[in-house]
């Protein structure tokens, strides 16, 4: 039984130029995830469910736990001193850590501190998603917007915490995907899934079919393809949609499948955010043998222009994503 901390240190040589800072940074994420996990597990009795009545920059009502998680991850990252700034779904603009330690740090973190938080009140799995980059502005100066607007291929590390039937932390530093399960009696993450590999195909497609009428033609064609009865091709596939990106992705990572949140007429850029949802999930997808695209372009090659920009998103088992991409490309919008 090896702990997350031991594993990070053991694999530290995997991080180019690692001087222990990234190790410390991942340790801060580990600490904050335990604090958030504790609060989620008693949300129903801690008077911390429900909304704050306030909307974030996305125009979405912030849940009390959204803000709680945001505060705890920011505090842990600032306290550990490896980070010069953070961008978050819950913050309109990036947050600069201007202490002496902050400005002299070389990493920035982008995060969705509690993704799917509207599911908390109904006891459905939620998650934290994070993405780590080296800053491009000079160490010793305050962080700038360009430090956060980097393409996903520049990620140094990425991962998620899934607060589900068990709490797991899954991350990559570009050397495979590794999963750790929390022992709640000790509050310790133990290595449980080393070098996770996504099956090249699966039986599960995951999309909000309530939006069917608004989907592009190629997406509609792919959904019909999934539903056709072709026993030798394992079809019809099974539809599974939790409505929590981390939970839907995690299931497909283990069992095989495709997750899709395409553009719709009302949301031509889709719903999910490039920087702190799609890029980190894409890094994990690719590092475990999967694919992540907009339907026509590799997610991690998109050059960001705004902190909260959205992109159409599909990811998962390589054969399934390729089939969906072909349907979209063969059926351009009229
Ligand atoms: P819809 C949760 O709000 C989230 O950001 C993702 O976790 C999830 O995949 C998606 O939105 C669900 O969106 O429109 O299907 O409810």
py3Dmol code that shows the C-alpha trace and the ligand (Angstrom):
import py3Dmol

protein = """\
ATOM      1  CA  UNK A   1       0.000   0.000   0.000  1.00  0.00           C
ATOM      2  CA  UNK A   2       1.743   3.156  -1.225  1.00  0.00           C
ATOM      3  CA  UNK A   3       0.325   6.568  -0.377  1.00  0.00           C
ATOM      4  CA  UNK A   4      -0.164   9.435  -2.832  1.00  0.00           C
ATOM      5  CA  UNK A   5       2.605  11.401  -1.157  1.00  0.00           C
ATOM      6  CA  UNK A   6       5.055   8.497  -1.349  1.00  0.00           C
ATOM      7  CA  UNK A   7       4.140   7.852  -4.985  1.00  0.00           C
ATOM      8  CA  UNK A   8       4.625  11.501  -6.016  1.00  0.00           C
ATOM      9  CA  UNK A   9       8.037  11.576  -4.360  1.00  0.00           C
ATOM     10  CA  UNK A  10       8.997   8.184  -5.841  1.00  0.00           C
ATOM     11  CA  UNK A  11       7.986   9.417  -9.314  1.00  0.00           C
ATOM     12  CA  UNK A  12       9.430  12.896  -8.830  1.00  0.00           C
ATOM     13  CA  UNK A  13      12.092  12.197 -11.418  1.00  0.00           C
ATOM     14  CA  UNK A  14       9.235  12.042 -13.942  1.00  0.00           C
ATOM     15  CA  UNK A  15       8.713  15.787 -13.609  1.00  0.00           C
ATOM     16  CA  UNK A  16      11.216  17.590 -15.837  1.00  0.00           C
ATOM     17  CA  UNK A  17      13.124  20.236 -13.839  1.00  0.00           C
ATOM     18  CA  UNK A  18      11.278  19.060 -10.730  1.00  0.00           C
ATOM     19  CA  UNK A  19      12.694  20.704  -7.686  1.00  0.00           C
ATOM     20  CA  UNK A  20      10.028  19.382  -5.351  1.00  0.00           C
ATOM     21  CA  UNK A  21       7.736  22.345  -6.071  1.00  0.00           C
ATOM     22  CA  UNK A  22       5.304  20.282  -8.152  1.00  0.00           C
ATOM     23  CA  UNK A  23       5.421  17.619  -5.455  1.00  0.00           C
ATOM     24  CA  UNK A  24       4.424  20.247  -2.923  1.00  0.00           C
ATOM     25  CA  UNK A  25       1.728  21.594  -5.220  1.00  0.00           C
ATOM     26  CA  UNK A  26       0.097  18.191  -5.636  1.00  0.00           C
ATOM     27  CA  UNK A  27       0.300  17.847  -1.863  1.00  0.00           C
ATOM     28  CA  UNK A  28      -1.700  21.059  -1.469  1.00  0.00           C
ATOM     29  CA  UNK A  29      -4.378  19.687  -3.788  1.00  0.00           C
ATOM     30  CA  UNK A  30      -4.420  16.463  -1.781  1.00  0.00           C
ATOM     31  CA  UNK A  31      -4.942  18.394   1.468  1.00  0.00           C
ATOM     32  CA  UNK A  32      -7.712  20.623   0.096  1.00  0.00           C
ATOM     33  CA  UNK A  33      -9.529  17.627  -1.409  1.00  0.00           C
ATOM     34  CA  UNK A  34      -9.665  15.971   2.023  1.00  0.00           C
ATOM     35  CA  UNK A  35     -11.126  19.123   3.589  1.00  0.00           C
ATOM     36  CA  UNK A  36     -13.744  19.449   0.834  1.00  0.00           C
ATOM     37  CA  UNK A  37     -14.534  15.733   0.995  1.00  0.00           C
ATOM     38  CA  UNK A  38     -15.260  16.007   4.710  1.00  0.00           C
ATOM     39  CA  UNK A  39     -17.716  18.852   4.107  1.00  0.00           C
ATOM     40  CA  UNK A  40     -19.433  17.104   1.177  1.00  0.00           C
ATOM     41  CA  UNK A  41     -19.944  13.976   3.249  1.00  0.00           C
ATOM     42  CA  UNK A  42     -21.938  15.900   5.841  1.00  0.00           C
ATOM     43  CA  UNK A  43     -23.467  18.470   3.492  1.00  0.00           C
ATOM     44  CA  UNK A  44     -27.004  17.519   4.397  1.00  0.00           C
ATOM     45  CA  UNK A  45     -26.494  18.326   8.087  1.00  0.00           C
ATOM     46  CA  UNK A  46     -23.883  21.057   7.848  1.00  0.00           C
ATOM     47  CA  UNK A  47     -26.244  23.677   6.487  1.00  0.00           C
ATOM     48  CA  UNK A  48     -23.961  23.913   3.481  1.00  0.00           C
ATOM     49  CA  UNK A  49     -26.178  22.568   0.729  1.00  0.00           C
ATOM     50  CA  UNK A  50     -28.221  24.698  -1.573  1.00  0.00           C
ATOM     51  CA  UNK A  51     -27.391  27.895  -3.355  1.00  0.00           C
ATOM     52  CA  UNK A  52     -25.932  31.165  -2.189  1.00  0.00           C
ATOM     53  CA  UNK A  53     -28.419  33.044  -4.336  1.00  0.00           C
ATOM     54  CA  UNK A  54     -25.422  34.563  -6.116  1.00  0.00           C
ATOM     55  CA  UNK A  55     -24.522  33.981  -9.776  1.00  0.00           C
ATOM     56  CA  UNK A  56     -20.957  33.411 -10.967  1.00  0.00           C
ATOM     57  CA  UNK A  57     -19.499  34.836 -14.162  1.00  0.00           C
ATOM     58  CA  UNK A  58     -20.996  31.876 -15.988  1.00  0.00           C
ATOM     59  CA  UNK A  59     -24.452  33.103 -15.010  1.00  0.00           C
ATOM     60  CA  UNK A  60     -24.848  29.980 -12.890  1.00  0.00           C
ATOM     61  CA  UNK A  61     -26.124  30.121  -9.327  1.00  0.00           C
ATOM     62  CA  UNK A  62     -23.223  29.436  -6.987  1.00  0.00           C
ATOM     63  CA  UNK A  63     -23.791  26.646  -4.517  1.00  0.00           C
ATOM     64  CA  UNK A  64     -22.560  27.153  -0.966  1.00  0.00           C
ATOM     65  CA  UNK A  65     -20.178  24.247  -1.464  1.00  0.00           C
ATOM     66  CA  UNK A  66     -18.856  25.761  -4.715  1.00  0.00           C
ATOM     67  CA  UNK A  67     -17.558  28.727  -2.762  1.00  0.00           C
ATOM     68  CA  UNK A  68     -16.387  26.598   0.145  1.00  0.00           C
ATOM     69  CA  UNK A  69     -14.359  24.381  -2.181  1.00  0.00           C
ATOM     70  CA  UNK A  70     -13.018  27.385  -4.088  1.00  0.00           C
ATOM     71  CA  UNK A  71     -11.824  29.022  -0.862  1.00  0.00           C
ATOM     72  CA  UNK A  72     -10.183  25.862   0.480  1.00  0.00           C
ATOM     73  CA  UNK A  73      -8.283  25.051  -2.724  1.00  0.00           C
ATOM     74  CA  UNK A  74      -7.116  28.676  -3.100  1.00  0.00           C
ATOM     75  CA  UNK A  75      -5.973  28.780   0.532  1.00  0.00           C
ATOM     76  CA  UNK A  76      -4.111  25.464   0.319  1.00  0.00           C
ATOM     77  CA  UNK A  77      -2.388  26.431  -2.934  1.00  0.00           C
ATOM     78  CA  UNK A  78      -1.381  29.874  -1.629  1.00  0.00           C
ATOM     79  CA  UNK A  79      -0.190  28.491   1.712  1.00  0.00           C
ATOM     80  CA  UNK A  80       2.010  25.840   0.045  1.00  0.00           C
ATOM     81  CA  UNK A  81       3.795  28.599  -1.852  1.00  0.00           C
ATOM     82  CA  UNK A  82       4.450  26.775  -5.128  1.00  0.00           C
ATOM     83  CA  UNK A  83       1.842  28.744  -7.064  1.00  0.00           C
ATOM     84  CA  UNK A  84       1.901  32.324  -8.340  1.00  0.00           C
ATOM     85  CA  UNK A  85      -1.764  32.441  -9.286  1.00  0.00           C
ATOM     86  CA  UNK A  86      -5.041  30.568  -9.735  1.00  0.00           C
ATOM     87  CA  UNK A  87      -7.913  30.780 -12.216  1.00  0.00           C
ATOM     88  CA  UNK A  88     -11.202  29.252 -11.145  1.00  0.00           C
ATOM     89  CA  UNK A  89     -14.674  28.726 -12.486  1.00  0.00           C
ATOM     90  CA  UNK A  90     -15.854  30.565  -9.369  1.00  0.00           C
ATOM     91  CA  UNK A  91     -13.648  33.642  -9.918  1.00  0.00           C
ATOM     92  CA  UNK A  92     -14.411  36.290 -12.544  1.00  0.00           C
ATOM     93  CA  UNK A  93     -10.700  36.966 -13.097  1.00  0.00           C
ATOM     94  CA  UNK A  94      -7.500  35.135 -12.186  1.00  0.00           C
ATOM     95  CA  UNK A  95      -6.220  35.458  -8.616  1.00  0.00           C
ATOM     96  CA  UNK A  96      -2.600  36.559  -8.173  1.00  0.00           C
ATOM     97  CA  UNK A  97      -0.587  35.374  -5.141  1.00  0.00           C
ATOM     98  CA  UNK A  98       1.573  38.445  -4.591  1.00  0.00           C
ATOM     99  CA  UNK A  99       3.489  37.351  -1.500  1.00  0.00           C
ATOM    100  CA  UNK A 100       7.257  37.003  -1.880  1.00  0.00           C
ATOM    101  CA  UNK A 101       6.791  33.246  -2.156  1.00  0.00           C
ATOM    102  CA  UNK A 102       3.930  33.645  -4.637  1.00  0.00           C
ATOM    103  CA  UNK A 103       5.685  35.894  -7.135  1.00  0.00           C
ATOM    104  CA  UNK A 104       8.751  33.663  -6.953  1.00  0.00           C
ATOM    105  CA  UNK A 105       6.744  30.515  -7.755  1.00  0.00           C
ATOM    106  CA  UNK A 106       6.728  29.007 -11.206  1.00  0.00           C
ATOM    107  CA  UNK A 107       3.337  27.285 -11.494  1.00  0.00           C
ATOM    108  CA  UNK A 108      -0.224  28.414 -12.128  1.00  0.00           C
ATOM    109  CA  UNK A 109      -3.305  26.326 -11.385  1.00  0.00           C
ATOM    110  CA  UNK A 110      -6.646  26.414 -13.188  1.00  0.00           C
ATOM    111  CA  UNK A 111      -9.547  24.653 -11.518  1.00  0.00           C
ATOM    112  CA  UNK A 112     -13.189  23.900 -11.296  1.00  0.00           C
ATOM    113  CA  UNK A 113     -13.267  23.536  -7.522  1.00  0.00           C
ATOM    114  CA  UNK A 114     -16.543  21.666  -7.419  1.00  0.00           C
ATOM    115  CA  UNK A 115     -17.889  20.527 -10.753  1.00  0.00           C
ATOM    116  CA  UNK A 116     -21.469  19.328 -10.871  1.00  0.00           C
ATOM    117  CA  UNK A 117     -22.200  20.861  -7.488  1.00  0.00           C
ATOM    118  CA  UNK A 118     -25.937  21.160  -8.205  1.00  0.00           C
ATOM    119  CA  UNK A 119     -25.912  17.363  -7.856  1.00  0.00           C
ATOM    120  CA  UNK A 120     -24.797  17.519  -4.233  1.00  0.00           C
ATOM    121  CA  UNK A 121     -28.269  18.153  -2.883  1.00  0.00           C
ATOM    122  CA  UNK A 122     -29.415  14.897  -4.485  1.00  0.00           C
ATOM    123  CA  UNK A 123     -26.362  12.935  -3.366  1.00  0.00           C
ATOM    124  CA  UNK A 124     -24.856  12.410  -6.801  1.00  0.00           C
ATOM    125  CA  UNK A 125     -21.068  12.214  -7.331  1.00  0.00           C
ATOM    126  CA  UNK A 126     -19.296  15.523  -7.923  1.00  0.00           C
ATOM    127  CA  UNK A 127     -15.669  16.423  -8.541  1.00  0.00           C
ATOM    128  CA  UNK A 128     -12.788  18.866  -8.461  1.00  0.00           C
ATOM    129  CA  UNK A 129     -10.869  19.334 -11.724  1.00  0.00           C
ATOM    130  CA  UNK A 130      -7.396  20.916 -11.868  1.00  0.00           C
ATOM    131  CA  UNK A 131      -4.798  21.808 -14.462  1.00  0.00           C
ATOM    132  CA  UNK A 132      -1.207  22.922 -13.798  1.00  0.00           C
ATOM    133  CA  UNK A 133       1.094  24.957 -16.084  1.00  0.00           C
ATOM    134  CA  UNK A 134       4.501  26.557 -15.775  1.00  0.00           C
ATOM    135  CA  UNK A 135       4.107  30.336 -15.876  1.00  0.00           C
ATOM    136  CA  UNK A 136       5.428  32.076 -19.011  1.00  0.00           C
ATOM    137  CA  UNK A 137       5.962  35.459 -17.317  1.00  0.00           C
ATOM    138  CA  UNK A 138       9.266  35.962 -15.444  1.00  0.00           C
ATOM    139  CA  UNK A 139       9.551  34.471 -11.946  1.00  0.00           C
ATOM    140  CA  UNK A 140       9.671  37.313  -9.433  1.00  0.00           C
ATOM    141  CA  UNK A 141       6.924  39.310 -11.176  1.00  0.00           C
ATOM    142  CA  UNK A 142       3.153  39.203 -10.613  1.00  0.00           C
ATOM    143  CA  UNK A 143       1.323  36.610 -12.688  1.00  0.00           C
ATOM    144  CA  UNK A 144      -0.389  37.834 -15.878  1.00  0.00           C
ATOM    145  CA  UNK A 145      -3.365  36.651 -17.945  1.00  0.00           C
ATOM    146  CA  UNK A 146      -1.119  35.041 -20.560  1.00  0.00           C
ATOM    147  CA  UNK A 147       0.175  32.647 -17.888  1.00  0.00           C
ATOM    148  CA  UNK A 148      -3.317  31.113 -17.861  1.00  0.00           C
ATOM    149  CA  UNK A 149      -4.117  31.279 -21.582  1.00  0.00           C
ATOM    150  CA  UNK A 150      -1.873  28.402 -22.635  1.00  0.00           C
ATOM    151  CA  UNK A 151      -2.906  25.476 -24.873  1.00  0.00           C
ATOM    152  CA  UNK A 152      -3.548  22.161 -23.159  1.00  0.00           C
ATOM    153  CA  UNK A 153      -0.418  20.619 -24.642  1.00  0.00           C
ATOM    154  CA  UNK A 154       1.555  22.837 -22.232  1.00  0.00           C
ATOM    155  CA  UNK A 155       0.015  21.289 -19.134  1.00  0.00           C
ATOM    156  CA  UNK A 156       2.577  20.025 -16.622  1.00  0.00           C
ATOM    157  CA  UNK A 157      -0.026  18.025 -14.688  1.00  0.00           C
ATOM    158  CA  UNK A 158      -3.800  17.615 -14.502  1.00  0.00           C
ATOM    159  CA  UNK A 159      -6.288  15.599 -12.561  1.00  0.00           C
ATOM    160  CA  UNK A 160      -9.545  15.350 -10.717  1.00  0.00           C
ATOM    161  CA  UNK A 161     -10.925  14.335  -7.377  1.00  0.00           C
ATOM    162  CA  UNK A 162     -14.185  12.388  -7.573  1.00  0.00           C
ATOM    163  CA  UNK A 163     -16.311  12.575  -4.437  1.00  0.00           C
ATOM    164  CA  UNK A 164     -18.347   9.439  -5.063  1.00  0.00           C
ATOM    165  CA  UNK A 165     -19.106   6.151  -3.322  1.00  0.00           C
ATOM    166  CA  UNK A 166     -15.420   6.412  -2.555  1.00  0.00           C
ATOM    167  CA  UNK A 167     -13.231   9.483  -2.926  1.00  0.00           C
ATOM    168  CA  UNK A 168     -10.487   9.147  -5.511  1.00  0.00           C
ATOM    169  CA  UNK A 169      -7.758  11.428  -6.785  1.00  0.00           C
ATOM    170  CA  UNK A 170      -6.719  10.684 -10.383  1.00  0.00           C
ATOM    171  CA  UNK A 171      -3.823  12.594 -11.964  1.00  0.00           C
ATOM    172  CA  UNK A 172      -1.217  12.638 -14.711  1.00  0.00           C
ATOM    173  CA  UNK A 173       2.089  14.425 -15.121  1.00  0.00           C
ATOM    174  CA  UNK A 174       2.421  13.166 -18.673  1.00  0.00           C
ATOM    175  CA  UNK A 175       3.635   9.738 -17.571  1.00  0.00           C
ATOM    176  CA  UNK A 176       0.404   7.795 -17.504  1.00  0.00           C
ATOM    177  CA  UNK A 177      -2.711   8.193 -15.372  1.00  0.00           C
ATOM    178  CA  UNK A 178      -2.716   7.034 -11.758  1.00  0.00           C
ATOM    179  CA  UNK A 179      -5.619   6.705  -9.335  1.00  0.00           C
ATOM    180  CA  UNK A 180      -5.594   6.882  -5.549  1.00  0.00           C
ATOM    181  CA  UNK A 181      -8.467   5.945  -3.250  1.00  0.00           C
ATOM    182  CA  UNK A 182      -8.996   7.677   0.073  1.00  0.00           C
ATOM    183  CA  UNK A 183      -9.231   5.540   3.208  1.00  0.00           C
ATOM    184  CA  UNK A 184     -11.765   7.636   5.137  1.00  0.00           C
ATOM    185  CA  UNK A 185     -10.751   6.128   8.472  1.00  0.00           C
ATOM    186  CA  UNK A 186      -7.237   7.566   8.032  1.00  0.00           C
ATOM    187  CA  UNK A 187      -7.823  10.375   5.508  1.00  0.00           C
ATOM    188  CA  UNK A 188      -5.012   8.892   3.398  1.00  0.00           C
ATOM    189  CA  UNK A 189      -5.017   8.393  -0.398  1.00  0.00           C
ATOM    190  CA  UNK A 190      -3.576   4.995  -1.359  1.00  0.00           C
ATOM    191  CA  UNK A 191      -2.513   3.934  -4.874  1.00  0.00           C
ATOM    192  CA  UNK A 192      -5.388   1.812  -6.196  1.00  0.00           C
ATOM    193  CA  UNK A 193      -5.248   2.223 -10.000  1.00  0.00           C
ATOM    194  CA  UNK A 194      -1.705   2.523 -11.388  1.00  0.00           C
ATOM    195  CA  UNK A 195      -1.265   3.366 -15.067  1.00  0.00           C
ATOM    196  CA  UNK A 196      -4.962   3.466 -15.968  1.00  0.00           C
ATOM    197  CA  UNK A 197      -5.739   2.591 -19.597  1.00  0.00           C
ATOM    198  CA  UNK A 198      -9.009   3.541 -21.229  1.00  0.00           C
ATOM    199  CA  UNK A 199     -10.510   0.623 -23.282  1.00  0.00           C
ATOM    200  CA  UNK A 200     -10.336   1.442 -27.029  1.00  0.00           C
ATOM    201  CA  UNK A 201     -14.062   0.881 -27.254  1.00  0.00           C
ATOM    202  CA  UNK A 202     -16.999   0.365 -24.934  1.00  0.00           C
ATOM    203  CA  UNK A 203     -20.744  -0.045 -24.653  1.00  0.00           C
ATOM    204  CA  UNK A 204     -21.583   3.283 -23.122  1.00  0.00           C
ATOM    205  CA  UNK A 205     -22.452   6.621 -24.682  1.00  0.00           C
ATOM    206  CA  UNK A 206     -22.946   9.589 -22.398  1.00  0.00           C
ATOM    207  CA  UNK A 207     -24.788  12.687 -23.637  1.00  0.00           C
ATOM    208  CA  UNK A 208     -27.742  14.772 -22.482  1.00  0.00           C
ATOM    209  CA  UNK A 209     -30.316  13.541 -25.006  1.00  0.00           C
ATOM    210  CA  UNK A 210     -32.750  16.152 -23.724  1.00  0.00           C
ATOM    211  CA  UNK A 211     -30.888  18.487 -26.090  1.00  0.00           C
ATOM    212  CA  UNK A 212     -31.291  16.097 -29.045  1.00  0.00           C
ATOM    213  CA  UNK A 213     -33.364  18.420 -31.218  1.00  0.00           C
ATOM    214  CA  UNK A 214     -30.706  21.139 -30.844  1.00  0.00           C
ATOM    215  CA  UNK A 215     -27.693  18.960 -31.677  1.00  0.00           C
ATOM    216  CA  UNK A 216     -25.745  19.214 -34.945  1.00  0.00           C
ATOM    217  CA  UNK A 217     -26.818  16.651 -37.587  1.00  0.00           C
ATOM    218  CA  UNK A 218     -23.643  14.573 -37.187  1.00  0.00           C
ATOM    219  CA  UNK A 219     -24.228  14.187 -33.428  1.00  0.00           C
ATOM    220  CA  UNK A 220     -27.823  13.097 -34.060  1.00  0.00           C
ATOM    221  CA  UNK A 221     -26.506  10.528 -36.564  1.00  0.00           C
ATOM    222  CA  UNK A 222     -24.015   9.206 -33.989  1.00  0.00           C
ATOM    223  CA  UNK A 223     -26.727   8.831 -31.341  1.00  0.00           C
ATOM    224  CA  UNK A 224     -28.849   6.855 -33.825  1.00  0.00           C
ATOM    225  CA  UNK A 225     -25.750   4.749 -34.648  1.00  0.00           C
ATOM    226  CA  UNK A 226     -25.395   3.930 -30.930  1.00  0.00           C
ATOM    227  CA  UNK A 227     -29.049   2.886 -30.780  1.00  0.00           C
ATOM    228  CA  UNK A 228     -29.033   0.617 -33.873  1.00  0.00           C
ATOM    229  CA  UNK A 229     -29.356  -3.124 -33.125  1.00  0.00           C
ATOM    230  CA  UNK A 230     -26.075  -4.662 -34.354  1.00  0.00           C
ATOM    231  CA  UNK A 231     -25.235  -7.477 -31.906  1.00  0.00           C
ATOM    232  CA  UNK A 232     -21.852  -8.271 -33.466  1.00  0.00           C
ATOM    233  CA  UNK A 233     -20.865  -4.644 -32.817  1.00  0.00           C
ATOM    234  CA  UNK A 234     -22.072  -4.655 -29.197  1.00  0.00           C
ATOM    235  CA  UNK A 235     -24.894  -2.329 -30.257  1.00  0.00           C
ATOM    236  CA  UNK A 236     -27.238  -0.948 -29.109  1.00  0.00           C
ATOM    237  CA  UNK A 237     -24.931   0.726 -26.664  1.00  0.00           C
ATOM    238  CA  UNK A 238     -26.057   1.685 -23.187  1.00  0.00           C
ATOM    239  CA  UNK A 239     -26.885   5.311 -22.439  1.00  0.00           C
ATOM    240  CA  UNK A 240     -25.421   6.522 -19.154  1.00  0.00           C
ATOM    241  CA  UNK A 241     -25.519  10.212 -18.214  1.00  0.00           C
ATOM    242  CA  UNK A 242     -24.863  11.326 -14.650  1.00  0.00           C
ATOM    243  CA  UNK A 243     -24.700  15.037 -15.424  1.00  0.00           C
ATOM    244  CA  UNK A 244     -21.399  15.326 -13.573  1.00  0.00           C
ATOM    245  CA  UNK A 245     -18.426  15.494 -15.947  1.00  0.00           C
ATOM    246  CA  UNK A 246     -15.939  13.899 -13.567  1.00  0.00           C
ATOM    247  CA  UNK A 247     -18.279  10.980 -12.776  1.00  0.00           C
ATOM    248  CA  UNK A 248     -19.181  10.380 -16.436  1.00  0.00           C
ATOM    249  CA  UNK A 249     -15.524  10.556 -17.477  1.00  0.00           C
ATOM    250  CA  UNK A 250     -14.332   8.342 -14.630  1.00  0.00           C
ATOM    251  CA  UNK A 251     -16.819   5.584 -15.533  1.00  0.00           C
ATOM    252  CA  UNK A 252     -15.724   5.652 -19.174  1.00  0.00           C
ATOM    253  CA  UNK A 253     -12.050   5.692 -18.180  1.00  0.00           C
ATOM    254  CA  UNK A 254     -12.557   2.428 -16.320  1.00  0.00           C
ATOM    255  CA  UNK A 255     -15.164   0.704 -18.513  1.00  0.00           C
ATOM    256  CA  UNK A 256     -14.815   2.316 -21.931  1.00  0.00           C
ATOM    257  CA  UNK A 257     -17.271   4.721 -23.489  1.00  0.00           C
ATOM    258  CA  UNK A 258     -17.741   8.166 -24.983  1.00  0.00           C
ATOM    259  CA  UNK A 259     -18.826  11.396 -23.310  1.00  0.00           C
ATOM    260  CA  UNK A 260     -20.190  14.220 -25.442  1.00  0.00           C
ATOM    261  CA  UNK A 261     -21.243  17.763 -24.717  1.00  0.00           C
ATOM    262  CA  UNK A 262     -21.645  19.166 -28.233  1.00  0.00           C
ATOM    263  CA  UNK A 263     -22.574  22.617 -29.423  1.00  0.00           C
ATOM    264  CA  UNK A 264     -26.283  23.308 -29.655  1.00  0.00           C
ATOM    265  CA  UNK A 265     -28.263  26.015 -31.421  1.00  0.00           C
ATOM    266  CA  UNK A 266     -28.509  27.932 -28.146  1.00  0.00           C
ATOM    267  CA  UNK A 267     -24.898  27.269 -27.102  1.00  0.00           C
ATOM    268  CA  UNK A 268     -22.829  27.225 -30.296  1.00  0.00           C
ATOM    269  CA  UNK A 269     -19.628  26.814 -28.262  1.00  0.00           C
ATOM    270  CA  UNK A 270     -21.109  24.120 -26.034  1.00  0.00           C
ATOM    271  CA  UNK A 271     -21.277  24.384 -22.241  1.00  0.00           C
ATOM    272  CA  UNK A 272     -18.009  23.037 -20.854  1.00  0.00           C
ATOM    273  CA  UNK A 273     -15.046  25.344 -20.248  1.00  0.00           C
ATOM    274  CA  UNK A 274     -11.836  24.790 -22.124  1.00  0.00           C
ATOM    275  CA  UNK A 275      -9.256  25.759 -19.517  1.00  0.00           C
ATOM    276  CA  UNK A 276     -10.385  24.076 -16.315  1.00  0.00           C
ATOM    277  CA  UNK A 277     -12.705  21.316 -17.498  1.00  0.00           C
ATOM    278  CA  UNK A 278     -11.892  20.176 -21.044  1.00  0.00           C
ATOM    279  CA  UNK A 279      -8.085  20.555 -21.111  1.00  0.00           C
ATOM    280  CA  UNK A 280      -7.390  18.648 -17.868  1.00  0.00           C
ATOM    281  CA  UNK A 281      -9.871  15.894 -18.803  1.00  0.00           C
ATOM    282  CA  UNK A 282      -8.337  15.804 -22.300  1.00  0.00           C
ATOM    283  CA  UNK A 283      -4.835  15.370 -20.837  1.00  0.00           C
ATOM    284  CA  UNK A 284      -6.075  12.430 -18.760  1.00  0.00           C
ATOM    285  CA  UNK A 285      -7.963  10.975 -21.731  1.00  0.00           C
ATOM    286  CA  UNK A 286      -4.897  11.084 -23.996  1.00  0.00           C
ATOM    287  CA  UNK A 287      -2.535   9.815 -21.295  1.00  0.00           C
ATOM    288  CA  UNK A 288      -4.795   6.786 -20.808  1.00  0.00           C
ATOM    289  CA  UNK A 289      -5.031   6.009 -24.540  1.00  0.00           C
ATOM    290  CA  UNK A 290      -8.236   7.913 -25.285  1.00  0.00           C
ATOM    291  CA  UNK A 291      -9.059  10.939 -27.432  1.00  0.00           C
ATOM    292  CA  UNK A 292     -10.517  14.375 -26.639  1.00  0.00           C
ATOM    293  CA  UNK A 293     -11.742  16.708 -29.366  1.00  0.00           C
ATOM    294  CA  UNK A 294     -14.315  19.324 -30.285  1.00  0.00           C
ATOM    295  CA  UNK A 295     -15.567  16.843 -32.900  1.00  0.00           C
ATOM    296  CA  UNK A 296     -13.096  18.223 -35.404  1.00  0.00           C
ATOM    297  CA  UNK A 297     -10.084  19.579 -33.482  1.00  0.00           C
ATOM    298  CA  UNK A 298      -7.841  18.153 -30.752  1.00  0.00           C
ATOM    299  CA  UNK A 299      -8.851  19.922 -27.518  1.00  0.00           C
ATOM    300  CA  UNK A 300      -5.285  20.336 -26.280  1.00  0.00           C
ATOM    301  CA  UNK A 301      -4.207  22.213 -29.414  1.00  0.00           C
ATOM    302  CA  UNK A 302      -6.756  25.011 -29.039  1.00  0.00           C
ATOM    303  CA  UNK A 303      -5.123  28.370 -28.360  1.00  0.00           C
ATOM    304  CA  UNK A 304      -7.223  29.939 -25.578  1.00  0.00           C
ATOM    305  CA  UNK A 305      -8.424  33.534 -25.878  1.00  0.00           C
ATOM    306  CA  UNK A 306     -10.510  33.899 -22.693  1.00  0.00           C
ATOM    307  CA  UNK A 307     -10.370  32.398 -19.181  1.00  0.00           C
ATOM    308  CA  UNK A 308     -13.937  31.088 -19.262  1.00  0.00           C
ATOM    309  CA  UNK A 309     -14.305  30.204 -22.902  1.00  0.00           C
ATOM    310  CA  UNK A 310     -16.435  27.192 -23.745  1.00  0.00           C
ATOM    311  CA  UNK A 311     -15.834  24.517 -26.383  1.00  0.00           C
ATOM    312  CA  UNK A 312     -17.849  21.659 -27.839  1.00  0.00           C
ATOM    313  CA  UNK A 313     -16.381  18.555 -26.175  1.00  0.00           C
ATOM    314  CA  UNK A 314     -16.205  14.824 -26.693  1.00  0.00           C
ATOM    315  CA  UNK A 315     -13.773  12.386 -25.100  1.00  0.00           C
ATOM    316  CA  UNK A 316     -13.260   8.758 -24.252  1.00  0.00           C
ATOM    317  CA  UNK A 317     -12.493   5.491 -25.982  1.00  0.00           C
ATOM    318  CA  UNK A 318     -10.491   6.151 -29.142  1.00  0.00           C
ATOM    319  CA  UNK A 319     -12.562   4.026 -31.542  1.00  0.00           C
ATOM    320  CA  UNK A 320     -15.825   5.571 -30.327  1.00  0.00           C
ATOM    321  CA  UNK A 321     -14.598   9.170 -30.518  1.00  0.00           C
ATOM    322  CA  UNK A 322     -13.187   8.556 -34.021  1.00  0.00           C
ATOM    323  CA  UNK A 323     -16.549   7.152 -35.142  1.00  0.00           C
ATOM    324  CA  UNK A 324     -18.358  10.197 -33.729  1.00  0.00           C
ATOM    325  CA  UNK A 325     -15.869  12.591 -35.359  1.00  0.00           C
ATOM    326  CA  UNK A 326     -16.415  10.860 -38.736  1.00  0.00           C
ATOM    327  CA  UNK A 327     -20.208  11.173 -38.418  1.00  0.00           C
ATOM    328  CA  UNK A 328     -19.823  14.891 -37.660  1.00  0.00           C
ATOM    329  CA  UNK A 329     -17.393  15.442 -40.515  1.00  0.00           C
ATOM    330  CA  UNK A 330     -19.549  13.429 -42.971  1.00  0.00           C
ATOM    331  CA  UNK A 331     -22.692  15.346 -41.992  1.00  0.00           C
ATOM    332  CA  UNK A 332     -21.820  19.041 -41.985  1.00  0.00           C
ATOM    333  CA  UNK A 333     -24.560  21.416 -40.963  1.00  0.00           C
ATOM    334  CA  UNK A 334     -26.780  22.309 -43.915  1.00  0.00           C
TER     335      UNK A 334
END
"""
ligand_1 = """\
16
LIG
P -26.346 19.478 -18.431
C -22.184 20.240 -14.342
O -23.000 21.399 -14.208
C -21.481 20.332 -15.694
O -20.670 21.459 -15.745
C -20.690 19.055 -15.958
O -20.177 18.488 -14.798
C -21.702 18.156 -16.635
O -21.100 17.233 -17.532
C -22.599 19.146 -17.387
O -22.457 20.406 -16.722
C -24.053 18.741 -17.359
O -24.762 19.705 -18.097
O -26.676 20.633 -19.329
O -26.442 18.149 -19.158
O -27.050 19.470 -17.110
"""
view = py3Dmol.view(width=600, height=400)
view.addModel(protein, "pdb")
view.setStyle({"model": 0}, {"cartoon": {"style": "trace"}})
view.addModel(ligand_1, "xyz")
view.setStyle({"model": 1}, {"stick": {}})
view.zoomTo()
view.show()
